[in-house]
């Protein structure tokens, strides 16, 4: 289709462990001789020893396998997953840094990639020369580059060092200039890996703003890899979750992020202490339930949610507090409440206001502590979700409109 910028079909990337790169001809010969005798590779790194229990593929590892997805023009795709999931390998294949082993990649338009610090820069050339070099690689003329030159330098903030060889730049300066070049030389597709983590908070904010601008106003396509869920949620419209080199989930970015965060965390809507006699202060039990006492952890928007706590405090310590906190899986806080604990065994019932929370997944934390002194016990493995079961708020769809329904009183007048 004409509106598809990137189409990936049955993509796979396979690497052979311990095959090339020992450094010298003598080492290569020793490696070959060891293999012919059925011995282990004398130069294999830890973690790369061949698994001889499997035949055929014992010397190989798949970094990507059977990857399929499409990215439309002007779409911002956030690619998330744990370390080793295959995210960076995927970007390298899309950027043509490395070739795929299987499958096809179809791309419409010029690509600018920012995969790691200094990608595409020649260390001996100055910042000015590298701007023109990168522009030429993207297929731009000198006239086009000159038109953008001042904007690039101004955005990067390295004007004072623009005629200094980039090998003398700090990693932060490298990234600032590299991102400015990639973002301002007008590629149709911009690919950005986790390198923005090198920059400071102010520069990261500028980068996110620039990527939003080129996507929304210029219709550019962006692929963004990050472990910063806040940045992914703020910038991206769709998400792609990868695990062990394959696509685990794809769809609206909030749905994919919540799936990833739930999948990465062991959670439940109820907790019971394994042994209530171990400590003198202890959280005995916590449940998140509906009006019927069901602890399935899934509630409709208009259902009553009740949190029940049982706490033990039999020591002579005074000033012990129980804190209750609620946040979503992107670690956005909704509220924190606390009460002073009396001695003995106490039970507490907390009812959330009906209709307070928008459809989302939430994490509940409970803590016993002495303020500004010590944490006695902390529980952060409880969760529940609010689902939209056909309420009047279905019109919002998957758009992120915040965490709570504010229910404001509007006074409207004809003027």
C-alpha positions as CSV (number, residue, x, y, z in Angstrom):
1,X,0.0,0.0,0.0
2,X,1.1,3.5,-0.8
3,X,0.9,4.7,2.9
4,X,3.2,2.0,4.2
5,X,6.7,3.3,4.9
6,X,8.2,0.1,6.3
7,X,7.1,-3.5,5.8
8,X,8.9,-6.4,7.4
9,X,8.0,-9.9,6.4
10,X,9.3,-13.1,8.1
11,X,12.5,-11.3,9.1
12,X,15.3,-13.4,10.7
13,X,18.9,-12.7,11.7
14,X,21.2,-15.5,12.7
15,X,24.7,-15.2,14.1
16,X,27.3,-18.0,14.4
17,X,29.1,-18.1,17.7
18,X,32.8,-18.0,17.7
19,X,33.2,-18.1,14.0
20,X,35.2,-15.0,13.0
21,X,37.1,-12.2,14.6
22,X,39.9,-13.8,16.7
23,X,42.2,-11.1,15.5
24,X,45.1,-12.9,13.9
25,X,45.6,-15.6,11.2
26,X,47.3,-17.8,13.8
27,X,44.3,-17.7,16.1
28,X,41.9,-18.4,13.2
29,X,44.0,-21.5,12.3
30,X,44.0,-22.7,15.9
31,X,40.3,-22.3,16.1
32,X,39.8,-24.3,12.8
33,X,42.1,-27.0,14.1
34,X,40.3,-27.3,17.4
35,X,37.0,-27.6,15.5
36,X,38.3,-30.3,13.3
37,X,39.4,-32.3,16.3
38,X,36.0,-31.9,18.0
39,X,37.4,-29.6,20.7
40,X,35.9,-26.5,22.2
41,X,36.8,-23.2,20.6
42,X,39.9,-21.9,22.5
43,X,38.8,-18.3,21.9
44,X,35.1,-18.5,22.6
45,X,33.8,-16.0,25.1
46,X,32.0,-16.9,28.3
47,X,28.4,-17.6,27.4
48,X,29.2,-18.5,23.8
49,X,30.2,-22.2,24.3
50,X,28.4,-24.3,21.8
51,X,25.5,-26.4,22.9
52,X,26.4,-29.8,21.6
53,X,23.1,-31.4,22.8
54,X,21.4,-30.0,19.7
55,X,22.2,-30.9,16.1
56,X,22.4,-28.6,13.1
57,X,22.0,-25.3,14.9
58,X,24.3,-25.8,17.9
59,X,26.8,-23.2,16.6
60,X,24.1,-20.6,15.9
61,X,21.9,-18.2,17.7
62,X,18.8,-16.3,16.3
63,X,18.8,-12.7,17.3
64,X,15.6,-12.2,15.2
65,X,13.1,-14.8,14.1
66,X,9.8,-14.6,12.1
67,X,9.4,-10.8,12.7
68,X,6.4,-9.3,10.9
69,X,5.0,-5.8,11.1
70,X,4.2,-2.6,9.1
71,X,4.8,1.0,9.9
72,X,2.7,3.6,8.1
73,X,3.9,7.0,6.9
74,X,3.9,9.5,9.7
75,X,3.5,6.9,12.4
76,X,5.7,6.9,15.5
77,X,6.5,3.3,16.5
78,X,7.9,2.6,20.0
79,X,9.9,-0.6,20.2
80,X,10.2,-2.0,23.7
81,X,11.4,-5.1,25.4
82,X,14.0,-6.4,27.8
83,X,17.7,-6.3,27.1
84,X,18.5,-9.0,24.6
85,X,15.1,-9.0,23.0
86,X,16.4,-8.1,19.6
87,X,15.5,-4.4,19.4
88,X,18.9,-3.1,18.4
89,X,19.5,-5.9,16.0
90,X,16.1,-5.1,14.3
91,X,17.1,-1.4,13.9
92,X,20.5,-2.4,12.4
93,X,18.8,-4.5,9.8
94,X,16.3,-1.8,9.0
95,X,19.2,0.7,8.8
96,X,21.1,-1.7,6.5
97,X,24.0,-1.9,8.9
98,X,23.7,-5.6,8.7
99,X,21.9,-7.9,6.3
100,X,19.0,-10.2,7.3
101,X,19.5,-14.0,7.2
102,X,15.9,-14.6,6.2
103,X,12.9,-12.6,5.2
104,X,12.3,-9.2,3.5
105,X,12.4,-5.6,4.4
106,X,10.7,-3.0,2.2
107,X,11.3,0.7,2.9
108,X,10.0,3.8,1.2
109,X,12.1,6.9,1.7
110,X,15.5,7.9,3.1
111,X,16.5,6.6,6.5
112,X,18.6,8.5,9.1
113,X,19.7,6.3,12.0
114,X,21.0,7.1,15.4
115,X,21.9,3.7,16.8
116,X,24.9,4.4,19.1
117,X,27.1,7.3,20.0
118,X,29.0,8.6,17.0
119,X,27.2,6.4,14.4
120,X,28.2,7.7,10.9
121,X,30.7,10.3,12.3
122,X,34.4,10.3,11.3
123,X,36.4,11.0,14.4
124,X,39.1,12.9,12.6
125,X,36.7,15.3,10.9
126,X,35.3,18.4,12.6
127,X,31.7,18.8,13.5
128,X,31.1,21.0,10.5
129,X,32.7,18.5,8.1
130,X,30.6,15.6,9.7
131,X,27.4,17.5,9.1
132,X,28.2,17.8,5.4
133,X,29.4,14.1,5.3
134,X,26.2,12.8,6.9
135,X,24.1,15.0,4.6
136,X,25.9,13.5,1.6
137,X,25.3,10.0,2.9
138,X,21.6,10.9,3.1
139,X,21.7,12.0,-0.6
140,X,21.4,15.7,0.1
141,X,23.2,18.4,-1.9
142,X,25.5,21.0,-0.3
143,X,22.9,23.7,-0.9
144,X,20.3,21.7,1.0
145,X,22.7,21.1,3.9
146,X,23.7,24.7,4.1
147,X,20.1,25.8,4.4
148,X,19.8,23.5,7.5
149,X,23.3,24.1,8.9
150,X,22.5,26.9,11.3
151,X,19.4,25.1,12.7
152,X,21.5,22.0,13.3
153,X,24.3,23.8,15.1
154,X,21.8,25.9,17.2
155,X,19.8,22.8,18.2
156,X,22.9,20.8,19.1
157,X,24.4,23.6,21.3
158,X,28.0,22.8,20.1
159,X,28.6,26.0,18.1
160,X,31.8,26.8,20.0
161,X,33.3,23.5,19.0
162,X,31.9,23.1,15.5
163,X,35.4,23.3,13.9
164,X,37.0,20.9,16.4
165,X,37.5,17.2,15.5
166,X,34.6,15.2,17.0
167,X,37.0,12.7,18.5
168,X,37.5,15.4,21.2
169,X,33.8,15.7,21.9
170,X,32.2,14.2,25.0
171,X,29.6,11.5,24.5
172,X,26.9,14.0,25.3
173,X,28.2,16.4,22.6
174,X,28.5,13.6,20.1
175,X,24.8,12.6,20.7
176,X,23.6,16.2,20.5
177,X,25.2,16.9,17.2
178,X,24.3,13.4,15.8
179,X,20.7,13.8,16.7
180,X,20.5,17.3,15.3
181,X,22.0,16.1,12.0
182,X,19.5,13.2,11.8
183,X,16.5,15.3,12.7
184,X,17.1,18.4,10.6
185,X,18.4,16.9,7.3
186,X,14.8,15.8,6.5
187,X,14.9,12.0,6.2
188,X,11.6,10.4,5.5
189,X,12.3,7.8,8.2
190,X,14.1,8.5,11.5
191,X,15.4,5.6,13.6
192,X,16.5,6.4,17.1
193,X,17.9,3.9,19.6
194,X,18.5,4.3,23.4
195,X,21.3,6.8,22.8
196,X,19.2,9.7,24.0
197,X,19.9,8.4,27.5
198,X,23.4,9.9,27.2
199,X,22.0,13.5,27.0
200,X,20.9,15.6,29.9
201,X,17.2,16.0,30.8
202,X,16.8,19.3,29.0
203,X,18.3,17.9,25.8
204,X,16.1,14.8,26.0
205,X,13.1,17.0,26.2
206,X,14.2,19.0,23.2
207,X,14.7,15.7,21.3
208,X,11.2,14.4,22.1
209,X,9.8,17.7,21.1
210,X,11.6,17.7,17.8
211,X,10.6,14.1,17.0
212,X,7.0,15.0,17.8
213,X,7.2,18.0,15.5
214,X,8.7,16.2,12.5
215,X,6.1,13.4,12.9
216,X,3.0,15.5,13.4
217,X,3.8,18.5,11.2
218,X,6.1,17.0,8.5
219,X,4.6,13.5,8.3
220,X,7.9,11.7,9.0
221,X,8.0,8.1,10.2
222,X,9.9,7.5,13.5
223,X,11.1,4.2,15.1
224,X,12.0,4.8,18.7
225,X,13.6,2.3,21.0
226,X,13.7,3.2,24.7
227,X,13.4,1.7,28.2
228,X,11.9,5.0,29.4
229,X,8.2,4.2,29.3
230,X,7.3,7.8,30.0
231,X,9.1,8.9,26.8
232,X,7.6,6.1,24.8
233,X,4.1,6.9,26.0
234,X,4.6,10.7,25.3
235,X,6.0,10.3,21.8
236,X,4.7,7.1,20.2
237,X,1.3,6.3,18.7
238,X,1.8,2.5,18.3
239,X,4.0,0.0,20.1
240,X,5.9,-3.2,19.3
241,X,6.9,-5.5,22.1
242,X,9.8,-7.9,21.4
243,X,10.9,-11.0,23.4
244,X,13.6,-13.5,22.5
245,X,13.9,-12.0,19.0
246,X,10.2,-12.3,18.1
247,X,7.2,-9.9,18.2
248,X,5.2,-10.6,21.3
249,X,2.6,-7.9,20.9
250,X,1.8,-5.0,18.6
251,X,-0.9,-2.3,18.7
252,X,-1.8,1.0,20.4
253,X,1.2,2.0,22.5
254,X,-0.6,2.1,25.9
255,X,-2.0,-1.4,25.4
256,X,1.5,-2.8,24.4
257,X,3.2,-1.0,27.3
258,X,0.7,-2.2,29.9
259,X,1.1,-5.8,28.5
260,X,4.9,-5.5,28.7
261,X,4.9,-4.1,32.3
262,X,2.4,-6.7,33.5
263,X,4.3,-9.5,31.7
264,X,7.5,-8.3,33.3
265,X,6.1,-8.1,36.8
266,X,4.7,-10.9,39.0
267,X,1.5,-9.3,40.5
268,X,-1.7,-10.4,42.2
269,X,-4.8,-8.7,43.7
270,X,-4.4,-10.4,47.0
271,X,-1.5,-11.1,49.5
272,X,-1.2,-13.2,52.6
273,X,1.9,-13.2,54.8
274,X,3.6,-16.6,54.9
275,X,4.1,-16.5,58.7
276,X,2.5,-13.9,60.9
277,X,4.7,-14.7,63.9
278,X,8.0,-13.7,62.4
279,X,7.9,-10.0,63.1
280,X,6.2,-7.8,65.7
281,X,5.1,-5.4,62.9
282,X,3.8,-7.1,59.8
283,X,1.3,-6.8,56.9
284,X,-0.8,-9.9,57.5
285,X,-3.0,-9.7,54.4
286,X,-4.2,-7.4,51.6
287,X,-7.1,-7.9,49.2
288,X,-8.5,-5.8,46.4
289,X,-12.0,-6.9,45.8
290,X,-15.4,-6.0,44.4
291,X,-18.8,-5.8,46.3
292,X,-19.1,-9.6,46.2
293,X,-15.6,-10.2,47.6
294,X,-14.2,-11.3,44.3
295,X,-10.4,-10.8,44.0
296,X,-10.1,-11.5,40.3
297,X,-8.4,-8.0,39.9
298,X,-10.6,-6.8,37.1
299,X,-13.2,-4.2,37.7
300,X,-15.6,-2.1,35.6
301,X,-15.4,1.6,35.6
302,X,-18.6,2.0,37.7
303,X,-17.8,-0.8,40.2
304,X,-17.0,-0.3,43.8
305,X,-13.4,-1.3,44.6
306,X,-12.5,-2.1,48.2
307,X,-9.1,-2.6,49.7
308,X,-8.9,-4.6,52.9
309,X,-5.8,-4.7,55.1
310,X,-4.9,-6.7,58.2
311,X,-1.9,-5.5,60.1
312,X,0.0,-6.6,63.2
313,X,1.7,-4.1,65.5
314,X,2.6,-5.6,68.8
315,X,5.9,-3.9,69.6
316,X,6.4,-0.9,71.9
317,X,7.5,1.3,69.0
318,X,5.5,4.5,68.6
319,X,4.8,6.5,65.6
320,X,4.5,3.6,63.1
321,X,2.5,4.5,60.0
322,X,0.8,2.5,57.3
323,X,1.0,4.1,53.9
324,X,-1.1,3.2,50.9
325,X,0.0,4.2,47.4
326,X,-1.6,3.8,44.0
327,X,0.2,4.3,40.6
328,X,-0.2,2.9,37.1
329,X,2.3,0.6,35.4
330,X,4.1,3.6,33.9
331,X,4.9,4.7,37.5
332,X,2.6,7.7,37.4
333,X,1.4,8.3,41.0
334,X,-2.3,8.8,41.6
335,X,-2.4,9.2,45.4
336,X,-0.7,8.3,48.7
337,X,-2.7,7.9,51.9
338,X,-1.5,7.1,55.4
339,X,-2.8,6.4,58.9
340,X,-1.2,6.1,62.3
341,X,-1.3,2.5,63.6
342,X,-2.5,1.5,67.0
343,X,-1.1,-1.5,68.9
344,X,-2.4,-5.0,68.3
345,X,-4.0,-6.7,65.4
346,X,-6.0,-4.2,63.3
347,X,-8.1,-4.4,60.1
348,X,-8.7,-1.5,57.7
349,X,-11.2,-1.1,54.9
350,X,-10.6,1.5,52.2
351,X,-13.2,2.1,49.4
352,X,-12.1,4.0,46.3
353,X,-14.6,6.5,45.0
354,X,-16.8,4.9,42.3
355,X,-15.9,6.1,38.8
356,X,-12.6,7.6,39.9
357,X,-10.2,5.7,37.7
358,X,-10.0,5.6,33.9
359,X,-9.6,2.2,32.2
360,X,-5.9,1.2,32.8
361,X,-3.8,-1.2,34.9
362,X,-2.8,-0.1,38.4
363,X,-0.3,-1.1,41.0
364,X,-1.0,-0.8,44.8
365,X,1.8,-0.5,47.3
366,X,1.5,-0.9,51.1
367,X,4.2,0.1,53.6
368,X,4.8,0.1,57.3
369,X,7.3,2.7,58.3
370,X,8.5,5.3,60.8
371,X,8.6,8.6,58.9
372,X,12.1,9.8,58.0
373,X,13.7,7.0,59.9
374,X,13.1,3.5,58.5
375,X,10.9,1.2,56.4
376,X,9.7,-1.7,58.4
377,X,7.9,-3.5,55.6
378,X,7.1,-2.7,52.0
379,X,4.7,-4.6,49.7
380,X,4.7,-3.7,46.0
381,X,3.3,-6.8,44.2
382,X,-0.5,-6.0,44.1
383,X,-2.3,-5.0,41.0
384,X,-5.7,-4.6,39.4
385,X,-7.2,-3.2,36.2
386,X,-10.1,-1.0,35.3
387,X,-11.9,-2.1,32.1
388,X,-14.4,-0.2,30.0
389,X,-17.5,-2.2,29.7
390,X,-19.4,0.1,27.4
391,X,-19.6,3.2,29.6
392,X,-20.3,6.7,28.3
393,X,-16.6,7.3,28.2
394,X,-15.9,4.8,25.4
395,X,-15.6,7.7,23.0
396,X,-12.1,8.3,24.4
397,X,-10.9,5.0,22.8
398,X,-7.2,4.2,23.5
399,X,-6.2,7.9,23.8
400,X,-4.3,8.7,27.0
401,X,-6.5,11.3,28.7
402,X,-5.0,10.9,32.2
403,X,-5.6,8.6,35.0
404,X,-8.8,9.8,36.7
405,X,-12.2,11.1,35.7
406,X,-12.2,14.7,37.1
407,X,-16.0,15.2,36.7
408,X,-15.7,19.0,36.6
409,X,-18.6,21.4,36.9
410,X,-18.8,23.5,33.7
411,X,-20.6,26.8,33.8
412,X,-21.4,28.0,30.3
413,X,-22.8,31.4,29.3
414,X,-23.7,33.0,26.0
415,X,-21.6,36.1,25.6
